[in-house]
Amino acid sequence: MPDSTVLAKKATQLFKDGFYCSEAIIQVFNEHLDLGLNENAIRMATGFGAGLRGGKCCCGSLTGAVMVLSAVKGRTTKEEMSMKCSH
């Protein structure tokens, strides 16, 4: 299991190669956690690049990480326990 430095370096290299941070994060963790996300799922990260599609209001690394957490802990039916959120 690679440490966080190795994963960060992989994501950084993808960013340097032209991917948005959100795309880099989801690609690295898709491989590392064997999430099995297909190309369409990974494409969804594109809209979060450059701070919500260029708005620079939310870090793409953060939104990519939230997407990874949702892939691991998210729900697919309304009956599943939802993540607790404060409203």
N, CA, C and O atoms as a GROMACS GRO file, in nm:
protein
  348
    1MET      N    1   0.085  -0.118   0.000
    1MET     CA    2   0.000   0.000   0.000
    1MET      C    3   0.089   0.124   0.000
    1MET      O    4   0.170   0.143   0.091
    2PRO      N    5   0.075   0.209  -0.102
    2PRO     CA    6   0.158   0.329  -0.106
    2PRO      C    7   0.117   0.429   0.001
    2PRO      O    8   0.000   0.437   0.039
    3ASP      N    9   0.214   0.506   0.048
    3ASP     CA   10   0.179   0.608   0.147
    3ASP      C   11   0.119   0.729   0.076
    3ASP      O   12   0.116   0.737  -0.046
    4SER      N   13   0.072   0.823   0.156
    4SER     CA   14   0.003   0.940   0.100
    4SER      C   15   0.094   1.024   0.010
    4SER      O   16   0.046   1.091  -0.082
    5THR      N   17   0.224   1.022   0.036
    5THR     CA   18   0.317   1.098  -0.047
    5THR      C   19   0.319   1.045  -0.190
    5THR      O   20   0.323   1.123  -0.285
    6VAL      N   21   0.318   0.914  -0.205
    6VAL     CA   22   0.318   0.852  -0.337
    6VAL      C   23   0.189   0.888  -0.412
    6VAL      O   24   0.193   0.922  -0.530
    7LEU      N   25   0.076   0.882  -0.342
    7LEU     CA   26  -0.052   0.916  -0.406
    7LEU      C   27  -0.055   1.063  -0.445
    7LEU      O   28  -0.104   1.098  -0.552
    8ALA      N   29  -0.004   1.148  -0.358
    8ALA     CA   30   0.001   1.292  -0.387
    8ALA      C   31   0.088   1.319  -0.509
    8ALA      O   32   0.055   1.403  -0.593
    9LYS      N   33   0.201   1.250  -0.518
    9LYS     CA   34   0.290   1.269  -0.633
    9LYS      C   35   0.223   1.225  -0.762
    9LYS      O   36   0.240   1.288  -0.866
   10LYS      N   37   0.147   1.115  -0.757
   10LYS     CA   38   0.075   1.069  -0.876
   10LYS      C   39  -0.029   1.172  -0.920
   10LYS      O   40  -0.041   1.204  -1.038
   11ALA      N   41  -0.104   1.224  -0.822
   11ALA     CA   42  -0.206   1.324  -0.854
   11ALA      C   43  -0.142   1.452  -0.907
   11ALA      O   44  -0.192   1.513  -1.001
   12THR      N   45  -0.031   1.492  -0.847
   12THR     CA   46   0.040   1.611  -0.893
   12THR      C   47   0.090   1.594  -1.036
   12THR      O   48   0.082   1.687  -1.116
   13GLN      N   49   0.140   1.476  -1.067
   13GLN     CA   50   0.188   1.453  -1.203
   13GLN      C   51   0.073   1.458  -1.304
   13GLN      O   52   0.089   1.513  -1.413
   14LEU      N   53  -0.041   1.401  -1.268
   14LEU     CA   54  -0.157   1.409  -1.357
   14LEU      C   55  -0.198   1.555  -1.379
   14LEU      O   56  -0.234   1.594  -1.490
   15PHE      N   57  -0.192   1.635  -1.272
   15PHE     CA   58  -0.223   1.778  -1.284
   15PHE      C   59  -0.124   1.846  -1.377
   15PHE      O   60  -0.163   1.923  -1.465
   16LYS      N   61   0.004   1.818  -1.359
   16LYS     CA   62   0.106   1.877  -1.445
   16LYS      C   63   0.090   1.834  -1.590
   16LYS      O   64   0.126   1.906  -1.683
   17ASP      N   65   0.034   1.715  -1.609
   17ASP     CA   66   0.009   1.663  -1.744
   17ASP      C   67  -0.115   1.723  -1.809
   17ASP      O   68  -0.144   1.695  -1.926
   18GLY      N   69  -0.190   1.806  -1.734
   18GLY     CA   70  -0.304   1.875  -1.793
   18GLY      C   71  -0.440   1.842  -1.736
   18GLY      O   72  -0.540   1.900  -1.780
   19PHE      N   73  -0.448   1.750  -1.640
   19PHE     CA   74  -0.577   1.720  -1.578
   19PHE      C   75  -0.609   1.823  -1.472
   19PHE      O   76  -0.519   1.883  -1.413
   20TYR      N   77  -0.738   1.845  -1.447
   20TYR     CA   78  -0.780   1.927  -1.334
   20TYR      C   79  -0.753   1.848  -1.205
   20TYR      O   80  -0.741   1.726  -1.207
   21CYS      N   81  -0.743   1.922  -1.094
   21CYS     CA   82  -0.718   1.856  -0.965
   21CYS      C   83  -0.826   1.751  -0.935
   21CYS      O   84  -0.795   1.641  -0.890
   22SER      N   85  -0.952   1.787  -0.959
   22SER     CA   86  -1.061   1.693  -0.931
   22SER      C   87  -1.046   1.565  -1.012
   22SER      O   88  -1.071   1.456  -0.961
   23GLU      N   89  -1.006   1.578  -1.138
   23GLU     CA   90  -0.987   1.461  -1.223
   23GLU      C   91  -0.868   1.378  -1.175
   23GLU      O   92  -0.874   1.255  -1.174
   24ALA      N   93  -0.762   1.445  -1.136
   24ALA     CA   94  -0.642   1.375  -1.088
   24ALA      C   95  -0.672   1.296  -0.961
   24ALA      O   96  -0.631   1.181  -0.949
   25ILE      N   97  -0.741   1.358  -0.867
   25ILE     CA   98  -0.772   1.292  -0.741
   25ILE      C   99  -0.858   1.168  -0.764
   25ILE      O  100  -0.829   1.061  -0.711
   26ILE      N  101  -0.961   1.182  -0.843
   26ILE     CA  102  -1.051   1.068  -0.864
   26ILE      C  103  -0.981   0.956  -0.941
   26ILE      O  104  -1.008   0.839  -0.916
   27GLN      N  105  -0.894   0.990  -1.035
   27GLN     CA  106  -0.821   0.886  -1.109
   27GLN      C  107  -0.725   0.810  -1.018
   27GLN      O  108  -0.718   0.688  -1.023
   28VAL      N  109  -0.650   0.883  -0.936
   28VAL     CA  110  -0.553   0.819  -0.847
   28VAL      C  111  -0.624   0.727  -0.747
   28VAL      O  112  -0.580   0.614  -0.726
   29PHE      N  113  -0.731   0.775  -0.686
   29PHE     CA  114  -0.798   0.693  -0.586
   29PHE      C  115  -0.886   0.585  -0.647
   29PHE      O  116  -0.912   0.483  -0.582
   30ASN      N  117  -0.932   0.604  -0.769
   30ASN     CA  118  -1.003   0.497  -0.838
   30ASN      C  119  -0.910   0.377  -0.854
   30ASN      O  120  -0.950   0.262  -0.833
   31GLU      N  121  -0.786   0.405  -0.891
   31GLU     CA  122  -0.687   0.298  -0.905
   31GLU      C  123  -0.645   0.243  -0.768
   31GLU      O  124  -0.642   0.121  -0.748
   32HIS      N  125  -0.613   0.332  -0.675
   32HIS     CA  126  -0.560   0.291  -0.544
   32HIS      C  127  -0.663   0.210  -0.463
   32HIS      O  128  -0.627   0.110  -0.401
   33LEU      N  129  -0.788   0.252  -0.464
   33LEU     CA  130  -0.891   0.185  -0.386
   33LEU      C  131  -0.969   0.082  -0.467
   33LEU      O  132  -1.063   0.020  -0.416
   34ASP      N  133  -0.930   0.065  -0.593
   34ASP     CA  134  -0.998  -0.028  -0.683
   34ASP      C  135  -1.150  -0.004  -0.681
   34ASP      O  136  -1.229  -0.096  -0.658
   35LEU      N  137  -1.187   0.121  -0.704
   35LEU     CA  138  -1.328   0.160  -0.699
   35LEU      C  139  -1.408   0.108  -0.818
   35LEU      O  140  -1.531   0.095  -0.810
   36GLY      N  141  -1.340   0.080  -0.928
   36GLY     CA  142  -1.410   0.029  -1.045
   36GLY      C  143  -1.491   0.135  -1.118
   36GLY      O  144  -1.587   0.102  -1.189
   37LEU      N  145  -1.454   0.262  -1.102
   37LEU     CA  146  -1.527   0.368  -1.171
   37LEU      C  147  -1.493   0.363  -1.320
   37LEU      O  148  -1.377   0.350  -1.358
   38ASN      N  149  -1.596   0.374  -1.403
   38ASN     CA  150  -1.572   0.372  -1.547
   38ASN      C  151  -1.542   0.514  -1.597
   38ASN      O  152  -1.545   0.609  -1.519
   39GLU      N  153  -1.515   0.527  -1.724
   39GLU     CA  154  -1.480   0.657  -1.782
   39GLU      C  155  -1.588   0.761  -1.761
   39GLU      O  156  -1.557   0.878  -1.739
   40ASN      N  157  -1.714   0.722  -1.768
   40ASN     CA  158  -1.823   0.818  -1.749
   40ASN      C  159  -1.823   0.874  -1.607
   40ASN      O  160  -1.846   0.993  -1.587
   41ALA      N  161  -1.798   0.789  -1.511
   41ALA     CA  162  -1.791   0.834  -1.372
   41ALA      C  163  -1.674   0.930  -1.353
   41ALA      O  164  -1.687   1.031  -1.283
   42ILE      N  165  -1.562   0.900  -1.413
   42ILE     CA  166  -1.445   0.986  -1.401
   42ILE      C  167  -1.468   1.119  -1.472
   42ILE      O  168  -1.422   1.223  -1.426
   43ARG      N  169  -1.540   1.116  -1.584
   43ARG     CA  170  -1.571   1.239  -1.658
   43ARG      C  171  -1.649   1.339  -1.572
   43ARG      O  172  -1.638   1.460  -1.592
   44MET      N  173  -1.727   1.289  -1.478
   44MET     CA  174  -1.806   1.378  -1.394
   44MET      C  175  -1.717   1.472  -1.314
   44MET      O  176  -1.763   1.579  -1.273
   45ALA      N  177  -1.593   1.436  -1.290
   45ALA     CA  178  -1.502   1.522  -1.216
   45ALA      C  179  -1.462   1.646  -1.295
   45ALA      O  180  -1.417   1.744  -1.236
   46THR      N  181  -1.476   1.643  -1.426
   46THR     CA  182  -1.433   1.755  -1.510
   46THR      C  183  -1.505   1.884  -1.472
   46THR      O  184  -1.443   1.990  -1.469
   47GLY      N  185  -1.632   1.878  -1.444
   47GLY     CA  186  -1.710   1.997  -1.410
   47GLY      C  187  -1.668   2.063  -1.281
   47GLY      O  188  -1.705   2.178  -1.255
   48PHE      N  189  -1.591   1.992  -1.199
   48PHE     CA  190  -1.546   2.047  -1.071
   48PHE      C  191  -1.408   2.110  -1.082
   48PHE      O  192  -1.356   2.164  -0.984
   49GLY      N  193  -1.348   2.105  -1.200
   49GLY     CA  194  -1.214   2.158  -1.218
   49GLY      C  195  -1.209   2.309  -1.212
   49GLY      O  196  -1.306   2.378  -1.244
   50ALA      N  197  -1.096   2.360  -1.170
   50ALA     CA  198  -1.071   2.505  -1.160
   50ALA      C  199  -1.172   2.574  -1.070
   50ALA      O  200  -1.217   2.685  -1.099
   51GLY      N  201  -1.208   2.507  -0.962
   51GLY     CA  202  -1.300   2.569  -0.865
   51GLY      C  203  -1.441   2.577  -0.916
   51GLY      O  204  -1.496   2.687  -0.930
   52LEU      N  205  -1.501   2.466  -0.944
   52LEU     CA  206  -1.636   2.455  -0.999
   52LEU      C  207  -1.644   2.522  -1.136
   52LEU      O  208  -1.708   2.625  -1.156
   53ARG      N  209  -1.577   2.459  -1.227
   53ARG     CA  210  -1.572   2.495  -1.368
   53ARG      C  211  -1.527   2.639  -1.392
   53ARG      O  212  -1.591   2.715  -1.465
   54GLY      N  213  -1.417   2.673  -1.329
   54GLY     CA  214  -1.356   2.802  -1.354
   54GLY      C  215  -1.396   2.912  -1.259
   54GLY      O  216  -1.341   3.022  -1.266
   55GLY      N  217  -1.490   2.885  -1.170
   55GLY     CA  218  -1.536   2.987  -1.076
   55GLY      C  219  -1.439   3.014  -0.962
   55GLY      O  220  -1.451   3.115  -0.892
   56LYS      N  221  -1.343   2.924  -0.944
   56LYS     CA  222  -1.241   2.936  -0.840
   56LYS      C  223  -1.301   2.954  -0.701
   56LYS      O  224  -1.246   3.024  -0.617
   57CYS      N  225  -1.416   2.888  -0.679
   57CYS     CA  226  -1.482   2.904  -0.550
   57CYS      C  227  -1.471   2.781  -0.461
   57CYS      O  228  -1.504   2.788  -0.343
   58CYS      N  229  -1.425   2.670  -0.515
   58CYS     CA  230  -1.409   2.548  -0.435
   58CYS      C  231  -1.298   2.465  -0.498
   58CYS      O  232  -1.303   2.431  -0.616
   59CYS      N  233  -1.201   2.432  -0.418
   59CYS     CA  234  -1.083   2.360  -0.465
   59CYS      C  235  -1.120   2.227  -0.532
   59CYS      O  236  -1.198   2.149  -0.479
   60GLY      N  237  -1.064   2.203  -0.650
   60GLY     CA  238  -1.089   2.079  -0.722
   60GLY      C  239  -1.039   1.957  -0.648
   60GLY      O  240  -1.096   1.849  -0.661
   61SER      N  241  -0.932   1.972  -0.571
   61SER     CA  242  -0.884   1.859  -0.490
   61SER      C  243  -0.987   1.820  -0.386
   61SER      O  244  -1.009   1.702  -0.359
   62LEU      N  245  -1.050   1.920  -0.327
   62LEU     CA  246  -1.154   1.894  -0.228
   62LEU      C  247  -1.275   1.827  -0.291
   62LEU      O  248  -1.325   1.727  -0.239
   63THR      N  249  -1.322   1.880  -0.403
   63THR     CA  250  -1.439   1.821  -0.466
   63THR      C  251  -1.408   1.680  -0.518
   63THR      O  252  -1.494   1.592  -0.514
   64GLY      N  253  -1.287   1.659  -0.567
   64GLY     CA  254  -1.248   1.524  -0.608
   64GLY      C  255  -1.247   1.428  -0.491
   64GLY      O  256  -1.291   1.314  -0.504
   65ALA      N  257  -1.197   1.475  -0.377
   65ALA     CA  258  -1.194   1.390  -0.257
   65ALA      C  259  -1.336   1.358  -0.210
   65ALA      O  260  -1.362   1.246  -0.166
   66VAL      N  261  -1.426   1.454  -0.219
   66VAL     CA  262  -1.566   1.429  -0.181
   66VAL      C  263  -1.627   1.325  -0.275
   66VAL      O  264  -1.704   1.240  -0.231
   67MET      N  265  -1.594   1.333  -0.402
   67MET     CA  266  -1.643   1.233  -0.497
   67MET      C  267  -1.591   1.094  -0.463
   67MET      O  268  -1.664   0.995  -0.474
   68VAL      N  269  -1.464   1.084  -0.423
   68VAL     CA  270  -1.406   0.955  -0.384
   68VAL      C  271  -1.477   0.903  -0.260
   68VAL      O  272  -1.515   0.786  -0.255
   69LEU      N  273  -1.496   0.988  -0.158
   69LEU     CA  274  -1.567   0.945  -0.038
   69LEU      C  275  -1.709   0.898  -0.070
   69LEU      O  276  -1.756   0.800  -0.015
   70SER      N  277  -1.774   0.969  -0.160
   70SER     CA  278  -1.909   0.928  -0.200
   70SER      C  279  -1.909   0.795  -0.274
   70SER      O  280  -2.002   0.716  -0.260
   71ALA      N  281  -1.805   0.771  -0.354
   71ALA     CA  282  -1.794   0.642  -0.424
   71ALA      C  283  -1.778   0.529  -0.324
   71ALA      O  284  -1.824   0.417  -0.348
   72VAL      N  285  -1.713   0.557  -0.212
   72VAL     CA  286  -1.689   0.454  -0.110
   72VAL      C  287  -1.808   0.441  -0.015
   72VAL      O  288  -1.850   0.330   0.017
   73LYS      N  289  -1.862   0.553   0.029
   73LYS     CA  290  -1.964   0.552   0.134
   73LYS      C  291  -2.101   0.601   0.090
   73LYS      O  292  -2.195   0.600   0.170
   74GLY      N  293  -2.114   0.643  -0.035
   74GLY     CA  294  -2.241   0.697  -0.083
   74GLY      C  295  -2.350   0.590  -0.096
   74GLY      O  296  -2.324   0.471  -0.083
   75ARG      N  297  -2.468   0.636  -0.121
   75ARG     CA  298  -2.582   0.543  -0.130
   75ARG      C  299  -2.636   0.539  -0.273
   75ARG      O  300  -2.616   0.632  -0.351
   76THR      N  301  -2.704   0.432  -0.304
   76THR     CA  302  -2.765   0.417  -0.435
   76THR      C  303  -2.917   0.406  -0.426
   76THR      O  304  -2.986   0.409  -0.528
   77THR      N  305  -2.968   0.392  -0.306
   77THR     CA  306  -3.113   0.391  -0.286
   77THR      C  307  -3.147   0.482  -0.169
   77THR      O  308  -3.062   0.509  -0.083
   78LYS      N  309  -3.270   0.529  -0.165
   78LYS     CA  310  -3.310   0.619  -0.056
   78LYS      C  311  -3.320   0.547   0.078
   78LYS      O  312  -3.320   0.610   0.184
   79GLU      N  313  -3.330   0.413   0.073
   79GLU     CA  314  -3.342   0.337   0.196
   79GLU      C  315  -3.208   0.321   0.271
   79GLU      O  316  -3.206   0.296   0.391
   80GLU      N  317  -3.100   0.337   0.199
   80GLU     CA  318  -2.968   0.326   0.263
   80GLU      C  319  -2.949   0.442   0.359
   80GLU      O  320  -3.004   0.551   0.340
   81MET      N  321  -2.870   0.417   0.461
   81MET     CA  322  -2.839   0.524   0.555
   81MET      C  323  -2.769   0.636   0.480
   81MET      O  324  -2.676   0.612   0.404
   82SER      N  325  -2.814   0.757   0.502
   82SER     CA  326  -2.748   0.870   0.439
   82SER      C  327  -2.640   0.924   0.532
   82SER      O  328  -2.643   0.904   0.653
   83MET      N  329  -2.545   0.992   0.472
   83MET     CA  330  -2.442   1.057   0.550
   83MET      C  331  -2.508   1.168   0.629
   83MET      O  332  -2.589   1.244   0.573
   84LYS      N  333  -2.476   1.180   0.756
   84LYS     CA  334  -2.539   1.283   0.837
   84LYS      C  335  -2.485   1.419   0.798
   84LYS      O  336  -2.364   1.442   0.792
   85CYS      N  337  -2.578   1.508   0.772
   85CYS     CA  338  -2.543   1.645   0.735
   85CYS      C  339  -2.622   1.740   0.824
   85CYS      O  340  -2.738   1.714   0.857
   86SER      N  341  -2.559   1.848   0.863
   86SER     CA  342  -2.628   1.953   0.938
   86SER      C  343  -2.696   2.046   0.840
   86SER      O  344  -2.637   2.084   0.738
   87HIS      N  345  -2.817   2.081   0.869
   87HIS     CA  346  -2.889   2.175   0.782
   87HIS      C  347  -2.913   2.304   0.854
   87HIS      O  348  -2.972   2.395   0.798
   0.00000   0.00000   0.00000
